[in-house]
Amino acid sequence: MSYEDYVKENKIEDKSEEEKNLELIVSIIKTKSELDSAQKNFEFAEEGLIDYYSYQIKANQTKLDYLMKKAQKKGIVLDMINEIYIRKNKA
């Protein structure tokens, strides 16, 4: 197969600002969850996986910092993100 076989032919639609903000919030929640998981796994990691979980923690923390700065620039209130995160975890 060639590269052309994999190119989507669907028209790309512009997303509304609200949809972009929602995607950003979902990304923050997902990244926070991945960070929490990596930190818990690190606590119980065997010798061969310590470096792996250290990398995961650093990568997720860096990504979370970036997403949070992006949210702040857009004026997304961080309390809203925490509220959504809490609701998602209670469901």
PyMOL CGO cylinders between C-alpha atoms (Angstrom):
from pymol import cmd
from pymol.cgo import CYLINDER

trace = [
    CYLINDER, 0.00, 0.00, 0.00, 1.16, 3.50, -0.68, 0.3, 1, 1, 1, 1, 1, 1,
    CYLINDER, 1.16, 3.50, -0.68, 0.83, 6.66, 1.34, 0.3, 1, 1, 1, 1, 1, 1,
    CYLINDER, 0.83, 6.66, 1.34, -2.07, 7.80, -0.83, 0.3, 1, 1, 1, 1, 1, 1,
    CYLINDER, -2.07, 7.80, -0.83, -4.11, 4.80, 0.34, 0.3, 1, 1, 1, 1, 1, 1,
    CYLINDER, -4.11, 4.80, 0.34, -4.04, 6.10, 3.90, 0.3, 1, 1, 1, 1, 1, 1,
    CYLINDER, -4.04, 6.10, 3.90, -4.94, 9.73, 3.23, 0.3, 1, 1, 1, 1, 1, 1,
    CYLINDER, -4.94, 9.73, 3.23, -8.43, 10.56, 4.41, 0.3, 1, 1, 1, 1, 1, 1,
    CYLINDER, -8.43, 10.56, 4.41, -10.70, 12.10, 1.86, 0.3, 1, 1, 1, 1, 1, 1,
    CYLINDER, -10.70, 12.10, 1.86, -13.16, 13.48, 4.39, 0.3, 1, 1, 1, 1, 1, 1,
    CYLINDER, -13.16, 13.48, 4.39, -13.54, 17.23, 4.47, 0.3, 1, 1, 1, 1, 1, 1,
    CYLINDER, -13.54, 17.23, 4.47, -12.07, 18.72, 7.60, 0.3, 1, 1, 1, 1, 1, 1,
    CYLINDER, -12.07, 18.72, 7.60, -14.64, 20.78, 9.44, 0.3, 1, 1, 1, 1, 1, 1,
    CYLINDER, -14.64, 20.78, 9.44, -13.69, 23.66, 11.66, 0.3, 1, 1, 1, 1, 1, 1,
    CYLINDER, -13.69, 23.66, 11.66, -14.53, 23.10, 15.27, 0.3, 1, 1, 1, 1, 1, 1,
    CYLINDER, -14.53, 23.10, 15.27, -16.21, 25.72, 17.37, 0.3, 1, 1, 1, 1, 1, 1,
    CYLINDER, -16.21, 25.72, 17.37, -14.28, 27.37, 20.17, 0.3, 1, 1, 1, 1, 1, 1,
    CYLINDER, -14.28, 27.37, 20.17, -16.46, 25.50, 22.67, 0.3, 1, 1, 1, 1, 1, 1,
    CYLINDER, -16.46, 25.50, 22.67, -15.56, 22.14, 21.07, 0.3, 1, 1, 1, 1, 1, 1,
    CYLINDER, -15.56, 22.14, 21.07, -11.86, 23.03, 21.15, 0.3, 1, 1, 1, 1, 1, 1,
    CYLINDER, -11.86, 23.03, 21.15, -12.12, 24.01, 24.82, 0.3, 1, 1, 1, 1, 1, 1,
    CYLINDER, -12.12, 24.01, 24.82, -13.93, 20.78, 25.65, 0.3, 1, 1, 1, 1, 1, 1,
    CYLINDER, -13.93, 20.78, 25.65, -11.23, 18.75, 23.90, 0.3, 1, 1, 1, 1, 1, 1,
    CYLINDER, -11.23, 18.75, 23.90, -8.59, 20.63, 25.88, 0.3, 1, 1, 1, 1, 1, 1,
    CYLINDER, -8.59, 20.63, 25.88, -10.38, 19.88, 29.15, 0.3, 1, 1, 1, 1, 1, 1,
    CYLINDER, -10.38, 19.88, 29.15, -10.75, 16.21, 28.23, 0.3, 1, 1, 1, 1, 1, 1,
    CYLINDER, -10.75, 16.21, 28.23, -7.02, 16.08, 27.36, 0.3, 1, 1, 1, 1, 1, 1,
    CYLINDER, -7.02, 16.08, 27.36, -6.15, 17.59, 30.73, 0.3, 1, 1, 1, 1, 1, 1,
    CYLINDER, -6.15, 17.59, 30.73, -8.32, 15.07, 32.56, 0.3, 1, 1, 1, 1, 1, 1,
    CYLINDER, -8.32, 15.07, 32.56, -6.89, 12.16, 30.58, 0.3, 1, 1, 1, 1, 1, 1,
    CYLINDER, -6.89, 12.16, 30.58, -3.30, 13.30, 31.10, 0.3, 1, 1, 1, 1, 1, 1,
    CYLINDER, -3.30, 13.30, 31.10, -3.89, 13.81, 34.84, 0.3, 1, 1, 1, 1, 1, 1,
    CYLINDER, -3.89, 13.81, 34.84, -5.30, 10.28, 35.05, 0.3, 1, 1, 1, 1, 1, 1,
    CYLINDER, -5.30, 10.28, 35.05, -2.30, 8.87, 33.16, 0.3, 1, 1, 1, 1, 1, 1,
    CYLINDER, -2.30, 8.87, 33.16, 0.06, 10.76, 35.47, 0.3, 1, 1, 1, 1, 1, 1,
    CYLINDER, 0.06, 10.76, 35.47, -1.68, 9.41, 38.57, 0.3, 1, 1, 1, 1, 1, 1,
    CYLINDER, -1.68, 9.41, 38.57, -1.52, 5.89, 37.17, 0.3, 1, 1, 1, 1, 1, 1,
    CYLINDER, -1.52, 5.89, 37.17, 2.20, 6.17, 36.36, 0.3, 1, 1, 1, 1, 1, 1,
    CYLINDER, 2.20, 6.17, 36.36, 2.92, 7.48, 39.86, 0.3, 1, 1, 1, 1, 1, 1,
    CYLINDER, 2.92, 7.48, 39.86, 1.05, 4.59, 41.47, 0.3, 1, 1, 1, 1, 1, 1,
    CYLINDER, 1.05, 4.59, 41.47, 2.78, 2.05, 39.24, 0.3, 1, 1, 1, 1, 1, 1,
    CYLINDER, 2.78, 2.05, 39.24, 6.16, 3.59, 40.03, 0.3, 1, 1, 1, 1, 1, 1,
    CYLINDER, 6.16, 3.59, 40.03, 5.61, 2.95, 43.73, 0.3, 1, 1, 1, 1, 1, 1,
    CYLINDER, 5.61, 2.95, 43.73, 5.37, -0.79, 43.10, 0.3, 1, 1, 1, 1, 1, 1,
    CYLINDER, 5.37, -0.79, 43.10, 7.67, -1.07, 40.09, 0.3, 1, 1, 1, 1, 1, 1,
    CYLINDER, 7.67, -1.07, 40.09, 10.24, -3.81, 39.95, 0.3, 1, 1, 1, 1, 1, 1,
    CYLINDER, 10.24, -3.81, 39.95, 13.81, -3.01, 39.07, 0.3, 1, 1, 1, 1, 1, 1,
    CYLINDER, 13.81, -3.01, 39.07, 13.35, -3.33, 35.31, 0.3, 1, 1, 1, 1, 1, 1,
    CYLINDER, 13.35, -3.33, 35.31, 10.39, -0.92, 35.16, 0.3, 1, 1, 1, 1, 1, 1,
    CYLINDER, 10.39, -0.92, 35.16, 11.59, 1.93, 37.37, 0.3, 1, 1, 1, 1, 1, 1,
    CYLINDER, 11.59, 1.93, 37.37, 13.11, 3.84, 34.45, 0.3, 1, 1, 1, 1, 1, 1,
    CYLINDER, 13.11, 3.84, 34.45, 9.98, 3.27, 32.35, 0.3, 1, 1, 1, 1, 1, 1,
    CYLINDER, 9.98, 3.27, 32.35, 7.63, 4.71, 34.97, 0.3, 1, 1, 1, 1, 1, 1,
    CYLINDER, 7.63, 4.71, 34.97, 10.04, 7.57, 35.68, 0.3, 1, 1, 1, 1, 1, 1,
    CYLINDER, 10.04, 7.57, 35.68, 9.87, 8.48, 32.01, 0.3, 1, 1, 1, 1, 1, 1,
    CYLINDER, 9.87, 8.48, 32.01, 6.07, 8.19, 31.99, 0.3, 1, 1, 1, 1, 1, 1,
    CYLINDER, 6.07, 8.19, 31.99, 5.78, 10.47, 35.01, 0.3, 1, 1, 1, 1, 1, 1,
    CYLINDER, 5.78, 10.47, 35.01, 8.08, 13.10, 33.48, 0.3, 1, 1, 1, 1, 1, 1,
    CYLINDER, 8.08, 13.10, 33.48, 6.35, 12.94, 30.08, 0.3, 1, 1, 1, 1, 1, 1,
    CYLINDER, 6.35, 12.94, 30.08, 2.86, 13.22, 31.54, 0.3, 1, 1, 1, 1, 1, 1,
    CYLINDER, 2.86, 13.22, 31.54, 3.86, 16.03, 33.90, 0.3, 1, 1, 1, 1, 1, 1,
    CYLINDER, 3.86, 16.03, 33.90, 5.37, 18.00, 31.03, 0.3, 1, 1, 1, 1, 1, 1,
    CYLINDER, 5.37, 18.00, 31.03, 2.25, 17.44, 28.91, 0.3, 1, 1, 1, 1, 1, 1,
    CYLINDER, 2.25, 17.44, 28.91, -0.03, 18.42, 31.80, 0.3, 1, 1, 1, 1, 1, 1,
    CYLINDER, -0.03, 18.42, 31.80, 1.95, 21.62, 32.42, 0.3, 1, 1, 1, 1, 1, 1,
    CYLINDER, 1.95, 21.62, 32.42, 1.65, 22.53, 28.74, 0.3, 1, 1, 1, 1, 1, 1,
    CYLINDER, 1.65, 22.53, 28.74, -2.10, 21.84, 28.63, 0.3, 1, 1, 1, 1, 1, 1,
    CYLINDER, -2.10, 21.84, 28.63, -2.73, 23.79, 31.83, 0.3, 1, 1, 1, 1, 1, 1,
    CYLINDER, -2.73, 23.79, 31.83, -0.86, 26.82, 30.47, 0.3, 1, 1, 1, 1, 1, 1,
    CYLINDER, -0.86, 26.82, 30.47, -2.87, 26.58, 27.28, 0.3, 1, 1, 1, 1, 1, 1,
    CYLINDER, -2.87, 26.58, 27.28, -6.11, 26.44, 29.28, 0.3, 1, 1, 1, 1, 1, 1,
    CYLINDER, -6.11, 26.44, 29.28, -5.09, 29.47, 31.33, 0.3, 1, 1, 1, 1, 1, 1,
    CYLINDER, -5.09, 29.47, 31.33, -4.32, 31.46, 28.17, 0.3, 1, 1, 1, 1, 1, 1,
    CYLINDER, -4.32, 31.46, 28.17, -7.78, 30.62, 26.87, 0.3, 1, 1, 1, 1, 1, 1,
    CYLINDER, -7.78, 30.62, 26.87, -9.32, 31.77, 30.12, 0.3, 1, 1, 1, 1, 1, 1,
    CYLINDER, -9.32, 31.77, 30.12, -10.59, 28.35, 31.10, 0.3, 1, 1, 1, 1, 1, 1,
    CYLINDER, -10.59, 28.35, 31.10, -11.05, 28.36, 34.85, 0.3, 1, 1, 1, 1, 1, 1,
    CYLINDER, -11.05, 28.36, 34.85, -9.04, 25.58, 36.45, 0.3, 1, 1, 1, 1, 1, 1,
    CYLINDER, -9.04, 25.58, 36.45, -11.80, 24.98, 39.00, 0.3, 1, 1, 1, 1, 1, 1,
    CYLINDER, -11.80, 24.98, 39.00, -14.06, 23.96, 36.09, 0.3, 1, 1, 1, 1, 1, 1,
    CYLINDER, -14.06, 23.96, 36.09, -11.51, 21.34, 35.08, 0.3, 1, 1, 1, 1, 1, 1,
    CYLINDER, -11.51, 21.34, 35.08, -11.33, 19.98, 38.62, 0.3, 1, 1, 1, 1, 1, 1,
    CYLINDER, -11.33, 19.98, 38.62, -15.13, 19.88, 38.84, 0.3, 1, 1, 1, 1, 1, 1,
    CYLINDER, -15.13, 19.88, 38.84, -15.41, 17.96, 35.59, 0.3, 1, 1, 1, 1, 1, 1,
    CYLINDER, -15.41, 17.96, 35.59, -12.64, 15.59, 36.71, 0.3, 1, 1, 1, 1, 1, 1,
    CYLINDER, -12.64, 15.59, 36.71, -14.46, 14.91, 39.98, 0.3, 1, 1, 1, 1, 1, 1,
    CYLINDER, -14.46, 14.91, 39.98, -17.77, 14.33, 38.19, 0.3, 1, 1, 1, 1, 1, 1,
    CYLINDER, -17.77, 14.33, 38.19, -16.14, 11.96, 35.72, 0.3, 1, 1, 1, 1, 1, 1,
    CYLINDER, -16.14, 11.96, 35.72, -14.54, 9.90, 38.48, 0.3, 1, 1, 1, 1, 1, 1,
    CYLINDER, -14.54, 9.90, 38.48, -17.77, 9.67, 40.48, 0.3, 1, 1, 1, 1, 1, 1,
    CYLINDER, -17.77, 9.67, 40.48, -19.73, 8.35, 37.49, 0.3, 1, 1, 1, 1, 1, 1,
]
cmd.load_cgo(trace, "trace")
